[in-house]
Amino acid sequence: MTSDMIEIWTGILGLAYLAAAGLYFGMLLARKHVPASHARPYPVRIRRPR
């Protein structure tokens, strides 16, 4: 392999690594944010005027 091919493959693998790391940390951050619908274990009771 020539040095040009090594540089090209290094760039491709580096970009793939950065993309995978971005997806991984993005998924970790998405798990930490709990949707509002799951924040309360019971539904909110609404008082209706008579």
Biopython code that builds the backbone (N, CA, C, O; Angstrom):
import numpy as np
from Bio.PDB.StructureBuilder import StructureBuilder

atoms = [
    (1, "MET", "N", (0.845, -1.187, 0.000)),
    (1, "MET", "CA", (0.000, 0.000, 0.000)),
    (1, "MET", "C", (0.884, 1.242, 0.000)),
    (1, "MET", "O", (1.917, 1.300, 0.667)),
    (2, "THR", "N", (0.458, 2.194, -0.743)),
    (2, "THR", "CA", (1.207, 3.444, -0.768)),
    (2, "THR", "C", (0.796, 4.317, 0.402)),
    (2, "THR", "O", (-0.214, 4.065, 1.059)),
    (3, "SER", "N", (1.580, 5.330, 0.648)),
    (3, "SER", "CA", (1.273, 6.222, 1.765)),
    (3, "SER", "C", (-0.031, 6.979, 1.529)),
    (3, "SER", "O", (-0.711, 7.347, 2.487)),
    (4, "ASP", "N", (-0.388, 7.215, 0.265)),
    (4, "ASP", "CA", (-1.667, 7.881, -0.030)),
    (4, "ASP", "C", (-2.849, 7.015, 0.393)),
    (4, "ASP", "O", (-3.815, 7.512, 0.973)),
    (5, "MET", "N", (-2.768, 5.735, 0.104)),
    (5, "MET", "CA", (-3.861, 4.834, 0.489)),
    (5, "MET", "C", (-3.972, 4.730, 2.009)),
    (5, "MET", "O", (-5.071, 4.660, 2.560)),
    (6, "ILE", "N", (-2.835, 4.721, 2.667)),
    (6, "ILE", "CA", (-2.856, 4.652, 4.140)),
    (6, "ILE", "C", (-3.516, 5.904, 4.710)),
    (6, "ILE", "O", (-4.294, 5.809, 5.660)),
    (7, "GLU", "N", (-3.223, 7.058, 4.155)),
    (7, "GLU", "CA", (-3.838, 8.303, 4.625)),
    (7, "GLU", "C", (-5.340, 8.313, 4.368)),
    (7, "GLU", "O", (-6.113, 8.774, 5.208)),
    (8, "ILE", "N", (-5.750, 7.810, 3.222)),
    (8, "ILE", "CA", (-7.180, 7.769, 2.896)),
    (8, "ILE", "C", (-7.919, 6.848, 3.862)),
    (8, "ILE", "O", (-8.966, 7.222, 4.391)),
    (9, "TRP", "N", (-7.382, 5.639, 4.100)),
    (9, "TRP", "CA", (-8.040, 4.710, 5.008)),
    (9, "TRP", "C", (-8.028, 5.221, 6.450)),
    (9, "TRP", "O", (-8.978, 4.998, 7.201)),
    (10, "THR", "N", (-6.962, 5.897, 6.826)),
    (10, "THR", "CA", (-6.919, 6.491, 8.169)),
    (10, "THR", "C", (-8.009, 7.539, 8.323)),
    (10, "THR", "O", (-8.673, 7.601, 9.357)),
    (11, "GLY", "N", (-8.194, 8.360, 7.301)),
    (11, "GLY", "CA", (-9.253, 9.371, 7.353)),
    (11, "GLY", "C", (-10.635, 8.749, 7.411)),
    (11, "GLY", "O", (-11.490, 9.202, 8.172)),
    (12, "ILE", "N", (-10.863, 7.708, 6.609)),
    (12, "ILE", "CA", (-12.173, 7.038, 6.600)),
    (12, "ILE", "C", (-12.456, 6.393, 7.954)),
    (12, "ILE", "O", (-13.547, 6.543, 8.503)),
    (13, "LEU", "N", (-11.474, 5.679, 8.484)),
    (13, "LEU", "CA", (-11.683, 5.025, 9.784)),
    (13, "LEU", "C", (-11.818, 6.045, 10.912)),
    (13, "LEU", "O", (-12.566, 5.820, 11.864)),
    (14, "GLY", "N", (-11.107, 7.154, 10.813)),
    (14, "GLY", "CA", (-11.235, 8.202, 11.823)),
    (14, "GLY", "C", (-12.624, 8.822, 11.824)),
    (14, "GLY", "O", (-13.210, 9.054, 12.882)),
    (15, "LEU", "N", (-13.151, 9.092, 10.622)),
    (15, "LEU", "CA", (-14.511, 9.642, 10.538)),
    (15, "LEU", "C", (-15.549, 8.642, 11.034)),
    (15, "LEU", "O", (-16.516, 9.027, 11.691)),
    (16, "ALA", "N", (-15.358, 7.367, 10.727)),
    (16, "ALA", "CA", (-16.289, 6.342, 11.209)),
    (16, "ALA", "C", (-16.246, 6.255, 12.732)),
    (16, "ALA", "O", (-17.280, 6.079, 13.377)),
    (17, "TYR", "N", (-15.056, 6.377, 13.300)),
    (17, "TYR", "CA", (-14.920, 6.347, 14.756)),
    (17, "TYR", "C", (-15.627, 7.538, 15.393)),
    (17, "TYR", "O", (-16.327, 7.379, 16.393)),
    (18, "LEU", "N", (-15.452, 8.718, 14.829)),
    (18, "LEU", "CA", (-16.117, 9.906, 15.373)),
    (18, "LEU", "C", (-17.636, 9.799, 15.255)),
    (18, "LEU", "O", (-18.361, 10.207, 16.162)),
    (19, "ALA", "N", (-18.115, 9.253, 14.143)),
    (19, "ALA", "CA", (-19.558, 9.097, 13.971)),
    (19, "ALA", "C", (-20.118, 8.102, 14.988)),
    (19, "ALA", "O", (-21.181, 8.337, 15.562)),
    (20, "ALA", "N", (-19.417, 7.004, 15.212)),
    (20, "ALA", "CA", (-19.880, 6.006, 16.180)),
    (20, "ALA", "C", (-19.868, 6.575, 17.598)),
    (20, "ALA", "O", (-20.791, 6.331, 18.374)),
    (21, "ALA", "N", (-18.831, 7.328, 17.931)),
    (21, "ALA", "CA", (-18.764, 7.933, 19.265)),
    (21, "ALA", "C", (-19.883, 8.955, 19.450)),
    (21, "ALA", "O", (-20.468, 9.041, 20.529)),
    (22, "GLY", "N", (-20.186, 9.728, 18.409)),
    (22, "GLY", "CA", (-21.285, 10.688, 18.493)),
    (22, "GLY", "C", (-22.624, 10.010, 18.695)),
    (22, "GLY", "O", (-23.442, 10.473, 19.490)),
    (23, "LEU", "N", (-22.856, 8.916, 17.983)),
    (23, "LEU", "CA", (-24.114, 8.176, 18.166)),
    (23, "LEU", "C", (-24.204, 7.576, 19.565)),
    (23, "LEU", "O", (-25.263, 7.600, 20.193)),
    (24, "TYR", "N", (-23.102, 7.047, 20.042)),
    (24, "TYR", "CA", (-23.097, 6.429, 21.368)),
    (24, "TYR", "C", (-23.418, 7.444, 22.453)),
    (24, "TYR", "O", (-24.282, 7.199, 23.295)),
    (25, "PHE", "N", (-22.726, 8.595, 22.441)),
    (25, "PHE", "CA", (-22.970, 9.589, 23.473)),
    (25, "PHE", "C", (-24.334, 10.248, 23.295)),
    (25, "PHE", "O", (-24.951, 10.663, 24.276)),
    (26, "GLY", "N", (-24.804, 10.346, 22.072)),
    (26, "GLY", "CA", (-26.148, 10.865, 21.846)),
    (26, "GLY", "C", (-27.204, 9.965, 22.454)),
    (26, "GLY", "O", (-28.184, 10.441, 23.027)),
    (27, "MET", "N", (-27.001, 8.661, 22.327)),
    (27, "MET", "CA", (-27.953, 7.722, 22.918)),
    (27, "MET", "C", (-27.884, 7.756, 24.442)),
    (27, "MET", "O", (-28.906, 7.609, 25.112)),
    (28, "LEU", "N", (-26.690, 7.947, 24.992)),
    (28, "LEU", "CA", (-26.573, 8.045, 26.454)),
    (28, "LEU", "C", (-27.315, 9.268, 26.979)),
    (28, "LEU", "O", (-28.011, 9.188, 27.991)),
    (29, "LEU", "N", (-27.168, 10.395, 26.296)),
    (29, "LEU", "CA", (-27.851, 11.609, 26.733)),
    (29, "LEU", "C", (-29.361, 11.475, 26.578)),
    (29, "LEU", "O", (-30.116, 12.006, 27.392)),
    (30, "ALA", "N", (-29.805, 10.773, 25.546)),
    (30, "ALA", "CA", (-31.240, 10.593, 25.333)),
    (30, "ALA", "C", (-31.846, 9.737, 26.448)),
    (30, "ALA", "O", (-33.007, 9.930, 26.810)),
    (31, "ARG", "N", (-31.083, 8.807, 26.987)),
    (31, "ARG", "CA", (-31.609, 7.956, 28.066)),
    (31, "ARG", "C", (-31.752, 8.728, 29.365)),
    (31, "ARG", "O", (-32.626, 8.414, 30.173)),
    (32, "LYS", "N", (-30.911, 9.731, 29.582)),
    (32, "LYS", "CA", (-30.964, 10.484, 30.833)),
    (32, "LYS", "C", (-32.185, 11.393, 30.900)),
    (32, "LYS", "O", (-32.674, 11.677, 31.993)),
    (33, "HIS", "N", (-32.677, 11.845, 29.784)),
    (33, "HIS", "CA", (-33.842, 12.729, 29.767)),
    (33, "HIS", "C", (-35.107, 11.882, 29.824)),
    (33, "HIS", "O", (-35.415, 11.140, 28.891)),
    (34, "VAL", "N", (-35.826, 12.002, 30.919)),
    (34, "VAL", "CA", (-37.057, 11.237, 31.098)),
    (34, "VAL", "C", (-38.212, 12.070, 30.573)),
    (34, "VAL", "O", (-38.362, 13.227, 30.967)),
    (35, "PRO", "N", (-39.031, 11.511, 29.693)),
    (35, "PRO", "CA", (-40.184, 12.274, 29.204)),
    (35, "PRO", "C", (-41.138, 12.642, 30.338)),
    (35, "PRO", "O", (-41.186, 11.957, 31.360)),
    (36, "ALA", "N", (-41.883, 13.705, 30.162)),
    (36, "ALA", "CA", (-42.794, 14.182, 31.201)),
    (36, "ALA", "C", (-43.878, 13.156, 31.517)),
    (36, "ALA", "O", (-44.350, 13.093, 32.652)),
    (37, "SER", "N", (-44.275, 12.363, 30.546)),
    (37, "SER", "CA", (-45.328, 11.383, 30.782)),
    (37, "SER", "C", (-44.865, 10.274, 31.718)),
    (37, "SER", "O", (-45.698, 9.620, 32.346)),
    (38, "HIS", "N", (-43.565, 10.046, 31.829)),
    (38, "HIS", "CA", (-43.050, 9.010, 32.715)),
    (38, "HIS", "C", (-42.546, 9.569, 34.038)),
    (38, "HIS", "O", (-42.077, 8.812, 34.888)),
    (39, "ALA", "N", (-42.635, 10.856, 34.221)),
    (39, "ALA", "CA", (-42.102, 11.465, 35.436)),
    (39, "ALA", "C", (-42.989, 11.177, 36.642)),
    (39, "ALA", "O", (-42.485, 11.052, 37.759)),
    (40, "ARG", "N", (-44.296, 11.070, 36.436)),
    (40, "ARG", "CA", (-45.222, 10.828, 37.548)),
    (40, "ARG", "C", (-45.767, 9.405, 37.451)),
    (40, "ARG", "O", (-46.174, 8.965, 36.376)),
    (41, "PRO", "N", (-45.775, 8.687, 38.573)),
    (41, "PRO", "CA", (-46.266, 7.316, 38.511)),
    (41, "PRO", "C", (-47.788, 7.226, 38.393)),
    (41, "PRO", "O", (-48.314, 6.226, 37.905)),
    (42, "TYR", "N", (-48.490, 8.259, 38.835)),
    (42, "TYR", "CA", (-49.952, 8.224, 38.797)),
    (42, "TYR", "C", (-50.476, 9.386, 37.956)),
    (42, "TYR", "O", (-49.847, 10.443, 37.906)),
    (43, "PRO", "N", (-51.618, 9.203, 37.296)),
    (43, "PRO", "CA", (-52.186, 10.318, 36.520)),
    (43, "PRO", "C", (-52.657, 11.448, 37.420)),
    (43, "PRO", "O", (-53.027, 11.219, 38.572)),
    (44, "VAL", "N", (-52.642, 12.627, 36.913)),
    (44, "VAL", "CA", (-53.066, 13.795, 37.676)),
    (44, "VAL", "C", (-54.587, 13.811, 37.744)),
    (44, "VAL", "O", (-55.261, 13.641, 36.728)),
    (45, "ARG", "N", (-55.127, 14.018, 38.950)),
    (45, "ARG", "CA", (-56.576, 14.094, 39.095)),
    (45, "ARG", "C", (-57.029, 15.537, 38.892)),
    (45, "ARG", "O", (-56.471, 16.466, 39.476)),
    (46, "ILE", "N", (-58.025, 15.701, 38.077)),
    (46, "ILE", "CA", (-58.557, 17.026, 37.783)),
    (46, "ILE", "C", (-59.885, 17.195, 38.493)),
    (46, "ILE", "O", (-60.803, 16.394, 38.316)),
    (47, "ARG", "N", (-59.983, 18.242, 39.299)),
    (47, "ARG", "CA", (-61.260, 18.507, 39.980)),
    (47, "ARG", "C", (-62.192, 19.219, 39.025)),
    (47, "ARG", "O", (-61.853, 20.245, 38.436)),
    (48, "ARG", "N", (-63.346, 18.660, 38.892)),
    (48, "ARG", "CA", (-64.348, 19.266, 38.019)),
    (48, "ARG", "C", (-65.345, 20.042, 38.853)),
    (48, "ARG", "O", (-65.872, 19.507, 39.829)),
    (49, "PRO", "N", (-65.618, 21.276, 38.504)),
    (49, "PRO", "CA", (-66.612, 22.055, 39.268)),
    (49, "PRO", "C", (-68.016, 21.464, 39.090)),
    (49, "PRO", "O", (-68.370, 20.963, 38.023)),
    (50, "ARG", "N", (-68.794, 21.539, 40.159)),
    (50, "ARG", "CA", (-70.155, 20.969, 40.086)),
    (50, "ARG", "C", (-71.147, 21.998, 39.610)),
    (50, "ARG", "O", (-72.336, 21.700, 39.488)),
]
sb = StructureBuilder()
sb.init_structure("model")
sb.init_model(0)
sb.init_chain("A")
sb.init_seg("    ")
for serial, (resi, resn, name, xyz) in enumerate(atoms, 1):
    if name == "N":
        sb.init_residue(resn, " ", resi, " ")
    sb.init_atom(name, np.array(xyz, "f"), 0.0, 1.0, " ", f" {name:<3s}", serial, name[0])
structure = sb.get_structure()
